[in-house]
Amino acid sequence: MKVCVFAGTFDPITIGHTFVIEKCLEMFDKVVVALGVNQDKTPMFDLESRKKMIELAVGGNKKVEIASFDGMLVDFMKKNGIKVNVRGIRDIDDYKYETTMERFNRDMYGDMTTIYIPTPKELVHISSSAIRTILSMGTDASEYLPKVVCEFISAEKLGK
């Protein structure tokens, strides 16, 4: 079985993330969407809300597994026997950052391979941090999020 991991904080999951997941589903039998818990970041949404948004965004696809991890991605990959790490690339800055991370990761886990999936030009400006800013200002971010995620966020704001 061909398995990959697509890791991030997904705070919140965007249409850029879902694009990468869809591309992974074309190439792999199973995609593990690994929700990283980064102690250095203060997320807008708690871990359970982020997991729920991912579940909603992938629509119950049986080929997608959602997991969370604390610590190094390579440790999560080793523990779960996953050898392919998928990263979405929006621009040259992402590429520089991701290739540096890939070198460190491969130093720590020589069996791993990183695959880069470039996003289409209409998605290159979308980032979770930009979406958090939009949401914190009370502005509509529906153009950048899966519809079900927008509905979830709206319901959370209303305390449902």
CNS distance restraints for C-alpha pairs under 8 A (distance, minus, plus):
assign (resid   1 and name CA) (resid  28 and name CA) 7.93 0.50 0.50
assign (resid   1 and name CA) (resid  29 and name CA) 6.00 0.50 0.50
assign (resid   1 and name CA) (resid  30 and name CA) 7.56 0.50 0.50
assign (resid   2 and name CA) (resid  28 and name CA) 5.12 0.50 0.50
assign (resid   2 and name CA) (resid  29 and name CA) 5.16 0.50 0.50
assign (resid   2 and name CA) (resid  30 and name CA) 6.52 0.50 0.50
assign (resid   3 and name CA) (resid  28 and name CA) 5.68 0.50 0.50
assign (resid   3 and name CA) (resid  29 and name CA) 5.97 0.50 0.50
assign (resid   3 and name CA) (resid  30 and name CA) 4.82 0.50 0.50
assign (resid   3 and name CA) (resid  31 and name CA) 5.87 0.50 0.50
assign (resid   3 and name CA) (resid  32 and name CA) 7.43 0.50 0.50
assign (resid   3 and name CA) (resid  82 and name CA) 6.46 0.50 0.50
assign (resid   3 and name CA) (resid  83 and name CA) 7.69 0.50 0.50
assign (resid   3 and name CA) (resid  84 and name CA) 6.94 0.50 0.50
assign (resid   4 and name CA) (resid  24 and name CA) 7.63 0.50 0.50
assign (resid   4 and name CA) (resid  28 and name CA) 6.75 0.50 0.50
assign (resid   4 and name CA) (resid  30 and name CA) 6.62 0.50 0.50
assign (resid   4 and name CA) (resid  31 and name CA) 5.17 0.50 0.50
assign (resid   4 and name CA) (resid  32 and name CA) 6.16 0.50 0.50
assign (resid   4 and name CA) (resid  82 and name CA) 6.35 0.50 0.50
assign (resid   4 and name CA) (resid  83 and name CA) 6.93 0.50 0.50
assign (resid   4 and name CA) (resid  84 and name CA) 4.74 0.50 0.50
assign (resid   4 and name CA) (resid  85 and name CA) 5.77 0.50 0.50
assign (resid   4 and name CA) (resid  86 and name CA) 6.68 0.50 0.50
assign (resid   5 and name CA) (resid  31 and name CA) 5.78 0.50 0.50
assign (resid   5 and name CA) (resid  32 and name CA) 4.63 0.50 0.50
assign (resid   5 and name CA) (resid  33 and name CA) 5.90 0.50 0.50
assign (resid   5 and name CA) (resid  34 and name CA) 6.54 0.50 0.50
assign (resid   5 and name CA) (resid  77 and name CA) 7.74 0.50 0.50
assign (resid   5 and name CA) (resid  82 and name CA) 7.04 0.50 0.50
assign (resid   5 and name CA) (resid  84 and name CA) 6.29 0.50 0.50
assign (resid   5 and name CA) (resid  85 and name CA) 5.04 0.50 0.50
assign (resid   5 and name CA) (resid  86 and name CA) 6.02 0.50 0.50
assign (resid   6 and name CA) (resid  21 and name CA) 7.48 0.50 0.50
assign (resid   6 and name CA) (resid  31 and name CA) 7.07 0.50 0.50
assign (resid   6 and name CA) (resid  32 and name CA) 6.20 0.50 0.50
assign (resid   6 and name CA) (resid  33 and name CA) 4.96 0.50 0.50
assign (resid   6 and name CA) (resid  34 and name CA) 6.01 0.50 0.50
assign (resid   6 and name CA) (resid  85 and name CA) 6.19 0.50 0.50
assign (resid   6 and name CA) (resid  86 and name CA) 5.10 0.50 0.50
assign (resid   6 and name CA) (resid  87 and name CA) 6.47 0.50 0.50
assign (resid   7 and name CA) (resid  32 and name CA) 8.00 0.50 0.50
assign (resid   7 and name CA) (resid  33 and name CA) 5.75 0.50 0.50
assign (resid   7 and name CA) (resid  34 and name CA) 4.44 0.50 0.50
assign (resid   7 and name CA) (resid  35 and name CA) 5.89 0.50 0.50
assign (resid   7 and name CA) (resid  36 and name CA) 6.58 0.50 0.50
assign (resid   7 and name CA) (resid  73 and name CA) 7.71 0.50 0.50
assign (resid   7 and name CA) (resid  85 and name CA) 7.91 0.50 0.50
assign (resid   7 and name CA) (resid  86 and name CA) 7.69 0.50 0.50
assign (resid   7 and name CA) (resid  87 and name CA) 7.71 0.50 0.50
assign (resid   8 and name CA) (resid  33 and name CA) 7.96 0.50 0.50
assign (resid   8 and name CA) (resid  34 and name CA) 6.50 0.50 0.50
assign (resid   8 and name CA) (resid  35 and name CA) 5.48 0.50 0.50
assign (resid   8 and name CA) (resid  36 and name CA) 5.51 0.50 0.50
assign (resid   9 and name CA) (resid  35 and name CA) 5.39 0.50 0.50
assign (resid   9 and name CA) (resid  36 and name CA) 5.06 0.50 0.50
assign (resid   9 and name CA) (resid  37 and name CA) 6.73 0.50 0.50
assign (resid   9 and name CA) (resid  38 and name CA) 7.58 0.50 0.50
assign (resid  10 and name CA) (resid  14 and name CA) 7.56 0.50 0.50
assign (resid  10 and name CA) (resid  17 and name CA) 7.91 0.50 0.50
assign (resid  10 and name CA) (resid  35 and name CA) 6.83 0.50 0.50
assign (resid  10 and name CA) (resid  50 and name CA) 6.54 0.50 0.50
assign (resid  10 and name CA) (resid  54 and name CA) 7.85 0.50 0.50
assign (resid  10 and name CA) (resid 128 and name CA) 6.88 0.50 0.50
assign (resid  11 and name CA) (resid  43 and name CA) 6.37 0.50 0.50
assign (resid  11 and name CA) (resid  44 and name CA) 6.55 0.50 0.50
assign (resid  11 and name CA) (resid  45 and name CA) 6.25 0.50 0.50
assign (resid  11 and name CA) (resid  50 and name CA) 6.39 0.50 0.50
assign (resid  11 and name CA) (resid 128 and name CA) 5.83 0.50 0.50
assign (resid  11 and name CA) (resid 129 and name CA) 7.72 0.50 0.50
assign (resid  11 and name CA) (resid 132 and name CA) 7.55 0.50 0.50
assign (resid  12 and name CA) (resid  45 and name CA) 7.24 0.50 0.50
assign (resid  12 and name CA) (resid  50 and name CA) 6.39 0.50 0.50
assign (resid  12 and name CA) (resid  53 and name CA) 7.37 0.50 0.50
assign (resid  12 and name CA) (resid 128 and name CA) 5.85 0.50 0.50
assign (resid  12 and name CA) (resid 131 and name CA) 7.67 0.50 0.50
assign (resid  12 and name CA) (resid 132 and name CA) 7.52 0.50 0.50
assign (resid  13 and name CA) (resid  17 and name CA) 6.06 0.50 0.50
assign (resid  13 and name CA) (resid  18 and name CA) 7.45 0.50 0.50
assign (resid  13 and name CA) (resid  50 and name CA) 7.49 0.50 0.50
assign (resid  13 and name CA) (resid  53 and name CA) 6.80 0.50 0.50
assign (resid  13 and name CA) (resid  54 and name CA) 6.38 0.50 0.50
assign (resid  13 and name CA) (resid  57 and name CA) 7.74 0.50 0.50
assign (resid  13 and name CA) (resid 128 and name CA) 7.00 0.50 0.50
assign (resid  13 and name CA) (resid 145 and name CA) 7.05 0.50 0.50
assign (resid  13 and name CA) (resid 146 and name CA) 8.00 0.50 0.50
assign (resid  13 and name CA) (resid 149 and name CA) 7.74 0.50 0.50
assign (resid  14 and name CA) (resid  18 and name CA) 6.46 0.50 0.50
assign (resid  14 and name CA) (resid 126 and name CA) 7.55 0.50 0.50
assign (resid  14 and name CA) (resid 127 and name CA) 7.40 0.50 0.50
assign (resid  14 and name CA) (resid 128 and name CA) 6.71 0.50 0.50
assign (resid  14 and name CA) (resid 144 and name CA) 5.97 0.50 0.50
assign (resid  14 and name CA) (resid 145 and name CA) 4.61 0.50 0.50
assign (resid  14 and name CA) (resid 146 and name CA) 6.46 0.50 0.50
assign (resid  15 and name CA) (resid  19 and name CA) 6.03 0.50 0.50
assign (resid  15 and name CA) (resid 123 and name CA) 7.79 0.50 0.50
assign (resid  15 and name CA) (resid 144 and name CA) 5.75 0.50 0.50
assign (resid  15 and name CA) (resid 145 and name CA) 5.16 0.50 0.50
assign (resid  15 and name CA) (resid 146 and name CA) 5.76 0.50 0.50
assign (resid  16 and name CA) (resid  20 and name CA) 6.56 0.50 0.50
assign (resid  16 and name CA) (resid 119 and name CA) 7.02 0.50 0.50
assign (resid  16 and name CA) (resid 123 and name CA) 5.98 0.50 0.50
assign (resid  16 and name CA) (resid 124 and name CA) 7.89 0.50 0.50
assign (resid  16 and name CA) (resid 126 and name CA) 6.54 0.50 0.50
assign (resid  16 and name CA) (resid 127 and name CA) 7.63 0.50 0.50
assign (resid  16 and name CA) (resid 144 and name CA) 7.88 0.50 0.50
assign (resid  17 and name CA) (resid  21 and name CA) 6.31 0.50 0.50
assign (resid  17 and name CA) (resid  88 and name CA) 7.59 0.50 0.50
assign (resid  18 and name CA) (resid  22 and name CA) 6.06 0.50 0.50
assign (resid  18 and name CA) (resid  57 and name CA) 7.17 0.50 0.50
assign (resid  18 and name CA) (resid  58 and name CA) 7.48 0.50 0.50
assign (resid  19 and name CA) (resid  23 and name CA) 6.36 0.50 0.50
assign (resid  19 and name CA) (resid 119 and name CA) 7.46 0.50 0.50
assign (resid  20 and name CA) (resid  24 and name CA) 6.21 0.50 0.50
assign (resid  20 and name CA) (resid  87 and name CA) 7.95 0.50 0.50
assign (resid  20 and name CA) (resid  88 and name CA) 6.17 0.50 0.50
assign (resid  20 and name CA) (resid 117 and name CA) 6.66 0.50 0.50
assign (resid  20 and name CA) (resid 119 and name CA) 7.47 0.50 0.50
assign (resid  21 and name CA) (resid  25 and name CA) 6.24 0.50 0.50
assign (resid  21 and name CA) (resid  31 and name CA) 7.43 0.50 0.50
assign (resid  22 and name CA) (resid  26 and name CA) 6.59 0.50 0.50
assign (resid  23 and name CA) (resid  27 and name CA) 6.83 0.50 0.50
assign (resid  23 and name CA) (resid 117 and name CA) 7.83 0.50 0.50
assign (resid  24 and name CA) (resid  28 and name CA) 5.83 0.50 0.50
assign (resid  24 and name CA) (resid  31 and name CA) 6.64 0.50 0.50
assign (resid  24 and name CA) (resid  86 and name CA) 7.83 0.50 0.50
assign (resid  25 and name CA) (resid  29 and name CA) 6.83 0.50 0.50
assign (resid  25 and name CA) (resid  30 and name CA) 7.06 0.50 0.50
assign (resid  25 and name CA) (resid  31 and name CA) 6.67 0.50 0.50
assign (resid  25 and name CA) (resid  63 and name CA) 7.39 0.50 0.50
assign (resid  29 and name CA) (resid  63 and name CA) 6.38 0.50 0.50
assign (resid  30 and name CA) (resid  63 and name CA) 4.70 0.50 0.50
assign (resid  30 and name CA) (resid  64 and name CA) 5.84 0.50 0.50
assign (resid  30 and name CA) (resid  65 and name CA) 7.37 0.50 0.50
assign (resid  31 and name CA) (resid  63 and name CA) 6.22 0.50 0.50
assign (resid  31 and name CA) (resid  64 and name CA) 4.87 0.50 0.50
assign (resid  31 and name CA) (resid  65 and name CA) 6.23 0.50 0.50
assign (resid  32 and name CA) (resid  64 and name CA) 5.85 0.50 0.50
assign (resid  32 and name CA) (resid  65 and name CA) 4.73 0.50 0.50
assign (resid  32 and name CA) (resid  66 and name CA) 5.79 0.50 0.50
assign (resid  32 and name CA) (resid  67 and name CA) 6.87 0.50 0.50
assign (resid  33 and name CA) (resid  64 and name CA) 6.95 0.50 0.50
assign (resid  33 and name CA) (resid  65 and name CA) 6.09 0.50 0.50
assign (resid  33 and name CA) (resid  66 and name CA) 4.88 0.50 0.50
assign (resid  33 and name CA) (resid  67 and name CA) 6.26 0.50 0.50
assign (resid  34 and name CA) (resid  66 and name CA) 6.02 0.50 0.50
assign (resid  34 and name CA) (resid  67 and name CA) 4.88 0.50 0.50
assign (resid  34 and name CA) (resid  68 and name CA) 5.25 0.50 0.50
assign (resid  34 and name CA) (resid  69 and name CA) 6.74 0.50 0.50
assign (resid  35 and name CA) (resid  51 and name CA) 7.49 0.50 0.50
assign (resid  35 and name CA) (resid  66 and name CA) 7.34 0.50 0.50
assign (resid  35 and name CA) (resid  67 and name CA) 6.00 0.50 0.50
assign (resid  35 and name CA) (resid  68 and name CA) 4.37 0.50 0.50
assign (resid  35 and name CA) (resid  69 and name CA) 6.25 0.50 0.50
assign (resid  36 and name CA) (resid  68 and name CA) 5.76 0.50 0.50
assign (resid  36 and name CA) (resid  69 and name CA) 5.18 0.50 0.50
assign (resid  36 and name CA) (resid  70 and name CA) 6.05 0.50 0.50
assign (resid  36 and name CA) (resid  71 and name CA) 7.77 0.50 0.50
assign (resid  36 and name CA) (resid  73 and name CA) 7.92 0.50 0.50
assign (resid  37 and name CA) (resid  47 and name CA) 7.83 0.50 0.50
assign (resid  37 and name CA) (resid  68 and name CA) 7.14 0.50 0.50
assign (resid  37 and name CA) (resid  69 and name CA) 6.09 0.50 0.50
assign (resid  37 and name CA) (resid  70 and name CA) 5.00 0.50 0.50
assign (resid  37 and name CA) (resid  71 and name CA) 7.32 0.50 0.50
assign (resid  38 and name CA) (resid  70 and name CA) 6.92 0.50 0.50
assign (resid  38 and name CA) (resid  71 and name CA) 7.44 0.50 0.50
assign (resid  44 and name CA) (resid 132 and name CA) 7.05 0.50 0.50
assign (resid  45 and name CA) (resid  49 and name CA) 5.93 0.50 0.50
assign (resid  45 and name CA) (resid  50 and name CA) 6.17 0.50 0.50
assign (resid  46 and name CA) (resid  50 and name CA) 6.29 0.50 0.50
assign (resid  47 and name CA) (resid  51 and name CA) 6.18 0.50 0.50
assign (resid  48 and name CA) (resid  52 and name CA) 6.16 0.50 0.50
assign (resid  49 and name CA) (resid  53 and name CA) 6.16 0.50 0.50
assign (resid  50 and name CA) (resid  54 and name CA) 6.26 0.50 0.50
assign (resid  51 and name CA) (resid  55 and name CA) 6.22 0.50 0.50
assign (resid  51 and name CA) (resid  66 and name CA) 7.26 0.50 0.50
assign (resid  52 and name CA) (resid  56 and name CA) 6.16 0.50 0.50
assign (resid  53 and name CA) (resid  57 and name CA) 6.04 0.50 0.50
assign (resid  53 and name CA) (resid 148 and name CA) 7.78 0.50 0.50
assign (resid  53 and name CA) (resid 149 and name CA) 5.55 0.50 0.50
assign (resid  53 and name CA) (resid 152 and name CA) 7.11 0.50 0.50
assign (resid  54 and name CA) (resid  58 and name CA) 6.17 0.50 0.50
assign (resid  54 and name CA) (resid  66 and name CA) 7.64 0.50 0.50
assign (resid  55 and name CA) (resid  59 and name CA) 6.16 0.50 0.50
assign (resid  55 and name CA) (resid  60 and name CA) 6.34 0.50 0.50
assign (resid  55 and name CA) (resid  66 and name CA) 7.51 0.50 0.50
assign (resid  56 and name CA) (resid  60 and name CA) 7.17 0.50 0.50
assign (resid  56 and name CA) (resid 148 and name CA) 6.12 0.50 0.50
assign (resid  56 and name CA) (resid 149 and name CA) 6.73 0.50 0.50
assign (resid  57 and name CA) (resid 146 and name CA) 6.23 0.50 0.50
assign (resid  57 and name CA) (resid 148 and name CA) 6.47 0.50 0.50
assign (resid  57 and name CA) (resid 149 and name CA) 6.56 0.50 0.50
assign (resid  58 and name CA) (resid  64 and name CA) 7.40 0.50 0.50
assign (resid  60 and name CA) (resid  64 and name CA) 7.74 0.50 0.50
assign (resid  69 and name CA) (resid  73 and name CA) 7.57 0.50 0.50
assign (resid  69 and name CA) (resid  76 and name CA) 6.62 0.50 0.50
assign (resid  71 and name CA) (resid  75 and name CA) 7.51 0.50 0.50
assign (resid  71 and name CA) (resid  76 and name CA) 7.95 0.50 0.50
assign (resid  72 and name CA) (resid  76 and name CA) 6.64 0.50 0.50
assign (resid  73 and name CA) (resid  77 and name CA) 6.15 0.50 0.50
assign (resid  74 and name CA) (resid  78 and name CA) 6.05 0.50 0.50
assign (resid  74 and name CA) (resid 105 and name CA) 6.21 0.50 0.50
assign (resid  74 and name CA) (resid 108 and name CA) 7.05 0.50 0.50
assign (resid  74 and name CA) (resid 109 and name CA) 6.35 0.50 0.50
assign (resid  75 and name CA) (resid  79 and name CA) 6.04 0.50 0.50
assign (resid  76 and name CA) (resid  80 and name CA) 6.20 0.50 0.50
assign (resid  77 and name CA) (resid  81 and name CA) 5.82 0.50 0.50
assign (resid  77 and name CA) (resid  82 and name CA) 4.82 0.50 0.50
assign (resid  77 and name CA) (resid  83 and name CA) 6.65 0.50 0.50
assign (resid  78 and name CA) (resid  82 and name CA) 6.30 0.50 0.50
assign (resid  78 and name CA) (resid  83 and name CA) 7.63 0.50 0.50
assign (resid  78 and name CA) (resid 109 and name CA) 7.49 0.50 0.50
assign (resid  82 and name CA) (resid 112 and name CA) 7.73 0.50 0.50
assign (resid  83 and name CA) (resid 111 and name CA) 6.17 0.50 0.50
assign (resid  83 and name CA) (resid 112 and name CA) 4.36 0.50 0.50
assign (resid  83 and name CA) (resid 113 and name CA) 6.16 0.50 0.50
assign (resid  84 and name CA) (resid 112 and name CA) 5.64 0.50 0.50
assign (resid  84 and name CA) (resid 113 and name CA) 4.94 0.50 0.50
assign (resid  84 and name CA) (resid 114 and name CA) 5.78 0.50 0.50
assign (resid  84 and name CA) (resid 115 and name CA) 7.18 0.50 0.50
assign (resid  85 and name CA) (resid 112 and name CA) 7.13 0.50 0.50
assign (resid  85 and name CA) (resid 113 and name CA) 6.13 0.50 0.50
assign (resid  85 and name CA) (resid 114 and name CA) 4.63 0.50 0.50
assign (resid  85 and name CA) (resid 115 and name CA) 6.21 0.50 0.50
assign (resid  86 and name CA) (resid 114 and name CA) 5.68 0.50 0.50
assign (resid  86 and name CA) (resid 115 and name CA) 4.82 0.50 0.50
assign (resid  86 and name CA) (resid 116 and name CA) 5.91 0.50 0.50
assign (resid  86 and name CA) (resid 117 and name CA) 7.20 0.50 0.50
assign (resid  87 and name CA) (resid  98 and name CA) 7.52 0.50 0.50
assign (resid  87 and name CA) (resid 114 and name CA) 7.18 0.50 0.50
assign (resid  87 and name CA) (resid 115 and name CA) 6.24 0.50 0.50
assign (resid  87 and name CA) (resid 116 and name CA) 4.95 0.50 0.50
assign (resid  87 and name CA) (resid 117 and name CA) 6.15 0.50 0.50
assign (resid  88 and name CA) (resid 116 and name CA) 5.76 0.50 0.50
assign (resid  88 and name CA) (resid 117 and name CA) 4.81 0.50 0.50
assign (resid  88 and name CA) (resid 118 and name CA) 5.78 0.50 0.50
assign (resid  88 and name CA) (resid 119 and name CA) 6.62 0.50 0.50
assign (resid  89 and name CA) (resid  94 and name CA) 5.55 0.50 0.50
assign (resid  89 and name CA) (resid  95 and name CA) 6.09 0.50 0.50
assign (resid  89 and name CA) (resid 116 and name CA) 6.30 0.50 0.50
assign (resid  89 and name CA) (resid 117 and name CA) 5.85 0.50 0.50
assign (resid  89 and name CA) (resid 118 and name CA) 4.61 0.50 0.50
assign (resid  89 and name CA) (resid 119 and name CA) 6.10 0.50 0.50
assign (resid  90 and name CA) (resid  94 and name CA) 6.14 0.50 0.50
assign (resid  90 and name CA) (resid  95 and name CA) 7.81 0.50 0.50
assign (resid  90 and name CA) (resid 118 and name CA) 5.98 0.50 0.50
assign (resid  90 and name CA) (resid 119 and name CA) 5.52 0.50 0.50
assign (resid  90 and name CA) (resid 120 and name CA) 7.98 0.50 0.50
assign (resid  90 and name CA) (resid 123 and name CA) 7.63 0.50 0.50
assign (resid  90 and name CA) (resid 124 and name CA) 4.74 0.50 0.50
assign (resid  90 and name CA) (resid 125 and name CA) 7.45 0.50 0.50
assign (resid  91 and name CA) (resid  95 and name CA) 6.40 0.50 0.50
assign (resid  91 and name CA) (resid 124 and name CA) 6.88 0.50 0.50
assign (resid  92 and name CA) (resid  96 and name CA) 6.15 0.50 0.50
assign (resid  93 and name CA) (resid  97 and name CA) 6.24 0.50 0.50
assign (resid  94 and name CA) (resid  98 and name CA) 5.88 0.50 0.50
assign (resid  95 and name CA) (resid  99 and name CA) 5.95 0.50 0.50
assign (resid  96 and name CA) (resid 100 and name CA) 6.32 0.50 0.50
assign (resid  97 and name CA) (resid 101 and name CA) 6.30 0.50 0.50
assign (resid  98 and name CA) (resid 102 and name CA) 5.95 0.50 0.50
assign (resid  99 and name CA) (resid 103 and name CA) 6.33 0.50 0.50
assign (resid 100 and name CA) (resid 104 and name CA) 6.63 0.50 0.50
assign (resid 101 and name CA) (resid 105 and name CA) 6.01 0.50 0.50
assign (resid 102 and name CA) (resid 106 and name CA) 5.99 0.50 0.50
assign (resid 102 and name CA) (resid 114 and name CA) 6.59 0.50 0.50
assign (resid 103 and name CA) (resid 107 and name CA) 6.20 0.50 0.50
assign (resid 104 and name CA) (resid 108 and name CA) 6.48 0.50 0.50
assign (resid 105 and name CA) (resid 109 and name CA) 5.95 0.50 0.50
assign (resid 105 and name CA) (resid 110 and name CA) 7.86 0.50 0.50
assign (resid 105 and name CA) (resid 112 and name CA) 7.87 0.50 0.50
assign (resid 106 and name CA) (resid 110 and name CA) 4.73 0.50 0.50
assign (resid 106 and name CA) (resid 111 and name CA) 7.26 0.50 0.50
assign (resid 106 and name CA) (resid 112 and name CA) 6.17 0.50 0.50
assign (resid 106 and name CA) (resid 113 and name CA) 7.56 0.50 0.50
assign (resid 119 and name CA) (resid 123 and name CA) 6.14 0.50 0.50
assign (resid 119 and name CA) (resid 124 and name CA) 6.17 0.50 0.50
assign (resid 120 and name CA) (resid 124 and name CA) 6.59 0.50 0.50
assign (resid 126 and name CA) (resid 130 and name CA) 6.87 0.50 0.50
assign (resid 126 and name CA) (resid 131 and name CA) 7.40 0.50 0.50
assign (resid 126 and name CA) (resid 144 and name CA) 6.78 0.50 0.50
assign (resid 127 and name CA) (resid 131 and name CA) 6.31 0.50 0.50
assign (resid 128 and name CA) (resid 132 and name CA) 6.07 0.50 0.50
assign (resid 129 and name CA) (resid 133 and name CA) 6.39 0.50 0.50
assign (resid 130 and name CA) (resid 134 and name CA) 6.33 0.50 0.50
assign (resid 131 and name CA) (resid 135 and name CA) 6.06 0.50 0.50
assign (resid 131 and name CA) (resid 141 and name CA) 6.59 0.50 0.50
assign (resid 131 and name CA) (resid 144 and name CA) 7.51 0.50 0.50
assign (resid 132 and name CA) (resid 136 and name CA) 5.93 0.50 0.50
assign (resid 133 and name CA) (resid 137 and name CA) 6.35 0.50 0.50
assign (resid 134 and name CA) (resid 138 and name CA) 6.65 0.50 0.50
assign (resid 134 and name CA) (resid 139 and name CA) 5.42 0.50 0.50
assign (resid 134 and name CA) (resid 140 and name CA) 7.13 0.50 0.50
assign (resid 134 and name CA) (resid 141 and name CA) 6.39 0.50 0.50
assign (resid 135 and name CA) (resid 139 and name CA) 5.60 0.50 0.50
assign (resid 135 and name CA) (resid 140 and name CA) 6.91 0.50 0.50
assign (resid 135 and name CA) (resid 141 and name CA) 6.53 0.50 0.50
assign (resid 141 and name CA) (resid 145 and name CA) 6.64 0.50 0.50
assign (resid 141 and name CA) (resid 150 and name CA) 7.72 0.50 0.50
assign (resid 142 and name CA) (resid 146 and name CA) 7.28 0.50 0.50
assign (resid 142 and name CA) (resid 147 and name CA) 6.77 0.50 0.50
assign (resid 142 and name CA) (resid 150 and name CA) 5.97 0.50 0.50
assign (resid 145 and name CA) (resid 149 and name CA) 6.30 0.50 0.50
assign (resid 145 and name CA) (resid 150 and name CA) 6.33 0.50 0.50
assign (resid 146 and name CA) (resid 150 and name CA) 6.51 0.50 0.50
assign (resid 147 and name CA) (resid 151 and name CA) 6.34 0.50 0.50
assign (resid 148 and name CA) (resid 152 and name CA) 6.17 0.50 0.50
assign (resid 149 and name CA) (resid 153 and name CA) 6.14 0.50 0.50
assign (resid 150 and name CA) (resid 154 and name CA) 6.10 0.50 0.50
assign (resid 151 and name CA) (resid 155 and name CA) 6.11 0.50 0.50
assign (resid 152 and name CA) (resid 156 and name CA) 6.16 0.50 0.50
assign (resid 153 and name CA) (resid 157 and name CA) 6.25 0.50 0.50
assign (resid 154 and name CA) (resid 158 and name CA) 6.40 0.50 0.50
assign (resid 155 and name CA) (resid 159 and name CA) 6.27 0.50 0.50
assign (resid 155 and name CA) (resid 160 and name CA) 5.31 0.50 0.50
assign (resid 156 and name CA) (resid 160 and name CA) 5.75 0.50 0.50
